[in-house]
Amino acid sequence: MNRHALERFLFDFDKDARLQEALRDDPEAAFQHYELKSEEKAAIAAKDVATLYEWGVHPLLIRNFCGTVGIRYVAEYAKRGLNT
């Protein structure tokens, strides 16, 4: 796992409307400038924030991602049995 690349993507995603649109419309295009592994791309595309949390991605980046895509991250963590 490349946590730095994940966190860079999430940081940029929070601030770039074009990147947000690309993730929604064509995830592979959204990922083209980031050195993400296939499982990392899959987790982001699926909005699997519990996995991102388990991988140690910074919680504030996850929170901002969730706010942008409309996910309740605490509920997602609870589904996985994660105590935050």
N, C-alpha and C positions, 0 to 999 in steps of 0.2 A: 504494500500500500504506500502511496506517495501522499502523505498527509499535507505536505506543503502545496502540492498541486491542487488537491481538493479544497484547501482553505483559500488558495488564490482564486480558484473558480468561484467559490461562494462569495468571497469579498467583491469580486468584479460583478457578479450576478446582482448583488444588492444595489449596485450603482449604475448599471447599464441596461436601459430599457431594450436595446437591440439584442443583447444577450438573453434577456428574459423572453423576448419574442422568439428567438432562435431555439431556445430550449423547448418551448411549447410546440413550435412548428417543425423543427428539424434538429433533434438533439445532436446528431453527429456533427452538424455544422457548428453547433454551439461549442462543442468540445475540441474543435480542430486546432486551437491555439494553446491547448493545455495538455500536458503529458500525463494523462489519466489512463489507468489500466481499464480493461473491459468491465471488471466487476465494479469499479468506481463509477464509471459512466452509467452502468446499469442502476446502481443505487441512486444516483442523482436523477436520472430519467424517471425512475419509479417513485421518486420523492420518498425514499426509504430513510427517513431521518433517524430512526432508531439504530439502524446500521451505522450511519455516520457518527452517531453519538458513541456507539460501541467502539468504533475505530479511533476515538479520541479527537475528533474534529471539535474545534472550539465551539462551546455552546452558544455564544453570541452570534456566530456565523450561522449556526443551525437555526436559531431563533429568527434571524432576519430573513433567511431563506423561506422559512415557514410562513412568515408574515406576508411575503411577496406572493407565494403560491397558494396561500389560503389553507394551510395545514395547522391543526392544533397539536403542537409538538408534545405537550405533556400527555395528551391522550394517546399519541403514537408510542411514547415510551411506556405507558401503562400497559398497552396491548402486548408489549414484549416482556413485561414483568420487570422493567427497569425502575429503580427508585432514584429519583433525582432530587 
